C-alpha cells in the first residue's frame, strides 16, 4: 500500500463526516425532521443521525433522494455532494483487520490518518503510535489474557501499521505528553521496557514528533481527567475532535466548548512539562534505572 493510497482511504472518513454535516445543515435549514428525512429514504431516524455524524457509508440513491427532499436542484451542487459520497465510500486499509477491529475504533483510525496535528496525553501506557512491537505484544497480551496468539499478533500488526502515518509523505505533527507513570509501569520483561525507552529517545528526535514527559516530581497537574487525544485537520470546515477511549466504545467530542476545555488542558500540560530535551534526559535516567 502506498502513502497515497493510505491518505486517500483515511481521507474517506473525513469526507464522510463533511458530507454528513452538510446534509445536516441542509435538512435543518429546510426545517425537516430526522424522522421525515428517514422516511424519504426508507430508513429510520437513527439512520439519518448516523449518516449526519459520518458513522456509516452513503448510498448514492439515498443522497440523491435527500438532496431532492432538501430542495437542492442545482446540478453542480448535487454533483459535488454526490462526488463526495463516492469518495467517502473508499475502504480504508484497516478494513482488512475487521476481524480484530471494533467498529467504533475504525472511525478513529481513519481520522488519525487524515489529521494534520495529533496531540495526546497518556497515563496508563505508552501511546500506540510510539510503541515497539515487543511492548505492544505485552500490552495486548495483558489486556486480553485469554485471546489466542493469532488474534494478539493481528492486533499488534494493526498497531504497527498505524505507526506508518508518522513517516508518511503527509505525516502529521505529533505532540505527545506521557505521564511518568506510563513509563514506570512495566509491560513485558526488563529488556522490553529498555527497548521501549530507547525507542522513545530515538523517535523524540524525529522532526515531526514532540515528546514531553510529565514527571512525578511536578505533583498534581492538568491531566487529572485521564488520557485523551486531540485531532486537527487541514480541512477548514472540519472542527477539531477530542477522542476518549473507553472499555467497549469511544466518545468523539466536537462541540466547540468541550474541545476548548481539552485544548486548555493540553496547553497547560505542554507548558508545565519539561521541554523535549529535558524529557529526553528523564527518559535516559529511567533507562539507566531499568
NORVENGI-V96642 format. One line per field, one symbol per residue. ss: DSSP state (~ for helix, > for strand, _ for the rest). phi: phi as a letter, one per 20 degrees, with the letter a starting at -180 (. if undefined). psi: psi as a letter, one per 40 degrees, with the letter a starting at -180 (. if undefined). Layout:
# NORVENGI-V96642
ss: ???
phi: ???
psi: ???
This chain:
# NORVENGI-V96642
ss: __~~~~~~~~~~~~~~~~~~~~~~~~~~~____~~~~~~~____~~~~~~~~_______~~~~~~~~~~_____~~~~~~~~~~~~~~____~~~~~_____~~~~~~~~~~~~>>>>>>>>_____~~~__~~~~~~~~~~~_____~~~~~~~~~~~~~~~~~~~_____>>>>>>>~~~~~_____~~~~~~~~~~~~~~_____>>>>>>_~~~_________>>>>>>_______>>>>>____>>>>__~~~~~~~~~~~~~~~~~___~~~~~~~~~~~~~~_
phi: .efffffffffffffffffgfffffffffemeffffffgfdmcegfffffffemecfdegfffgfffffemedfffffffffffffffeffegfffdgfcdfgfefgffffgfefebccccccebfggfdefffffgffffffcfeffgffffffffffffgffffcffdgffccdddfggfeeffcnegffffffffffffffeffeddccdefgffnfbfefeofbcdddcfffedffcddcedfcabddecfgffffffgffffffffefgfgffffffffffffff
psi: hidddddddddddddddddddddddddddefhidddddddefiiddddddddefeiihhddddddddddefhehdddddddddddddeehhidedeeddehidddddddddddeiehhhihiddihideeiidddddddddddgdeiiddddddddddddddeddeeidfhihhhhhhiddddehhhaaddddddddddddddeehdehhhihhidedaiaefdeaiihhhiidhdehiihhhhhadeaihhhehdddddddddddddddddiiidddddddddddddd.
